[in-house]
């Protein structure tokens, strides 16, 4: 299999690149790398999510599939009283989140693999630009694992061309009523109850 952002150990050589994230009054200098989703930039979908979703809640927040951490760090900066759980399977991505959080002096970010999140942690909200390219079965399994642990709304951003509308219907059929909050630049921001 080729090197994918949802691989545990990216096979590509490390080649870090930094950029400045500026969305919703938050400005962060972030480092990305090869083998991690959206190297060198904030991808359009994540930008749409951060610009169009409601203000983050207090409490424990989950960034599922955090990559190098743009959503998690934005949440931590927007809501300093929250504990933000940055969860991913990609070890290179997790190392980047740790380094980016330290550089931004955001001490309210917990970085871990999925199995490292304590079973008793409940989340006020889930935020994600989910790994659509991991395949429908893997995506469905991921969402069904984490959505039951969320006490409030979840916010997902999905490209219209990659099945946002069918995902919304499927989530509703699974007992997680889903509505479209926004549509911008070909992306849908979905709110999952």
C-alpha positions in Angstrom: 0.0 0.0 0.0 1.3 3.5 -0.8 2.1 5.9 2.0 -1.2 7.4 3.3 -2.0 10.0 6.0 -3.9 7.3 7.8 -0.9 5.0 8.0 0.5 4.4 11.4 4.1 4.7 10.3 4.5 6.9 7.2 7.2 5.5 4.9 8.0 8.8 3.2 11.1 10.7 4.3 10.5 13.5 6.7 10.4 16.9 5.0 8.9 19.4 7.4 7.2 22.6 6.2 5.8 25.4 8.3 3.0 27.9 7.6 0.8 30.3 9.5 -2.8 29.4 10.2 -5.2 32.4 10.6 -8.9 31.6 11.1 -11.5 33.2 13.4 -9.1 35.4 15.3 -6.6 32.6 15.9 -3.1 32.8 14.5 -0.8 29.8 14.9 2.5 28.9 13.3 2.3 25.2 12.5 4.7 22.6 11.2 3.5 19.9 8.8 5.4 17.0 7.2 5.3 14.4 4.4 3.1 11.5 5.2 0.6 13.7 7.1 -2.6 15.1 5.7 -2.4 18.5 4.0 1.3 19.1 4.2 2.3 22.7 4.1 -1.1 24.3 4.3 -4.5 24.4 5.9 -6.7 22.3 3.6 -9.9 23.9 2.3 -12.2 21.5 4.2 -10.7 22.3 7.6 -10.8 26.0 6.8 -14.5 25.7 6.0 -15.1 23.8 9.3 -13.3 26.3 11.4 -14.9 29.3 9.7 -18.5 28.0 9.7 -19.0 25.8 12.8 -20.3 27.3 16.1 -18.0 28.3 18.9 -16.4 25.4 20.7 -17.9 24.2 24.0 -16.1 23.9 27.3 -15.2 20.5 28.7 -13.5 17.7 26.9 -13.3 18.2 23.1 -12.3 15.5 20.6 -10.4 16.2 17.3 -10.8 12.8 15.6 -8.1 12.2 13.0 -6.2 15.3 14.1 -3.3 15.1 11.6 -0.7 17.7 12.5 -3.3 19.4 14.7 -4.9 22.5 13.1 -8.4 21.7 14.5 -7.1 20.6 17.9 -4.9 23.7 18.3 -7.5 26.1 17.1 -10.0 24.6 19.6 -7.5 24.9 22.4 -6.8 28.5 21.5 -10.5 29.4 21.2 -11.5 27.6 24.4 -8.5 27.7 26.9 -10.7 26.1 29.6 -11.3 23.0 27.5 -9.3 19.9 27.4 -8.7 19.0 23.7 -8.0 15.4 22.8 -6.0 15.2 19.6 -6.4 11.6 18.4 -4.8 10.0 15.3 -3.2 6.7 14.3 -0.3 8.4 12.5 2.7 8.6 14.8 4.4 11.4 12.7 1.2 13.4 12.9 1.0 12.9 16.7 4.6 14.1 17.1 3.8 17.2 15.1 0.7 18.0 17.2 2.9 17.8 20.4 5.5 20.0 18.9 3.0 22.5 17.5 1.1 22.6 20.8 4.4 23.3 22.7 5.4 26.0 20.3 2.0 27.7 20.7 2.2 27.3 24.5 -1.2 25.4 24.5 -1.1 23.2 27.5 -4.7 22.1 27.2 -4.0 19.6 24.4 -3.8 15.8 25.1 -2.2 14.0 22.1 -2.8 10.2 21.8 -3.6 7.2 19.7 -7.2 6.0 19.8 -6.5 3.2 22.4 -4.8 5.6 24.7 -8.0 7.7 25.4 -9.3 6.5 28.8 -12.6 4.6 28.4 -14.4 6.9 31.0 -13.7 10.1 29.1 -16.9 11.6 27.6 -16.7 14.5 25.1 -18.7 17.7 25.0 -18.1 17.9 21.3 -16.3 16.0 18.5 -14.7 18.0 15.6 -13.3 16.3 12.6 -12.2 16.4 9.0 -12.6 12.6 8.9 -10.3 10.3 6.9 -12.7 9.8 4.0 -10.0 8.2 1.8 -9.5 5.4 4.4 -12.6 3.8 2.8 -16.3 3.7 3.7 -16.1 0.7 6.0 -13.2 2.1 8.0 -14.9 5.6 8.2 -18.2 4.0 9.4 -16.4 2.0 12.0 -14.5 5.0 13.2 -17.6 7.1 13.6 -19.6 4.4 15.3 -16.8 3.9 17.8 -16.6 7.6 18.8 -20.0 9.2 18.3 -21.6 7.3 21.3 -19.0 9.0 23.6 -20.1 12.5 22.7 -22.7 14.2 24.9 -23.2 17.2 22.7 -23.0 17.9 18.9 -20.3 16.7 16.6 -19.0 18.8 13.7 -17.7 17.1 10.5 -16.6 18.6 7.3 -16.9 16.4 4.2 -16.5 17.3 0.5 -19.8 17.1 -1.4 -17.9 15.2 -4.1 -16.7 12.6 -1.6 -20.1 11.7 -0.2 -21.1 14.3 2.4 -24.8 13.9 1.7 -24.8 10.1 1.7 -22.7 10.1 4.9 -25.3 12.4 6.5 -28.1 10.1 5.5 -26.2 7.0 6.8 -25.4 8.7 10.2 -29.1 9.6 10.6 -30.1 6.0 9.8 -27.6 4.9 12.5 -29.5 6.9 15.1 -27.3 10.1 14.9 -29.6 12.7 13.3 -27.4 14.8 11.0 -28.1 18.2 9.5 -26.1 20.4 7.1 -25.0 23.6 8.9 -23.1 25.1 6.0 -22.0 24.5 2.4 -19.0 26.4 1.1 -16.3 25.8 -1.5 -17.7 22.3 -2.2 -17.6 21.2 1.4 -20.4 20.5 3.8 -20.2 21.2 7.5 -22.4 18.5 9.2 -23.8 18.7 12.7 -24.4 15.3 14.2 -26.7 15.0 17.2 
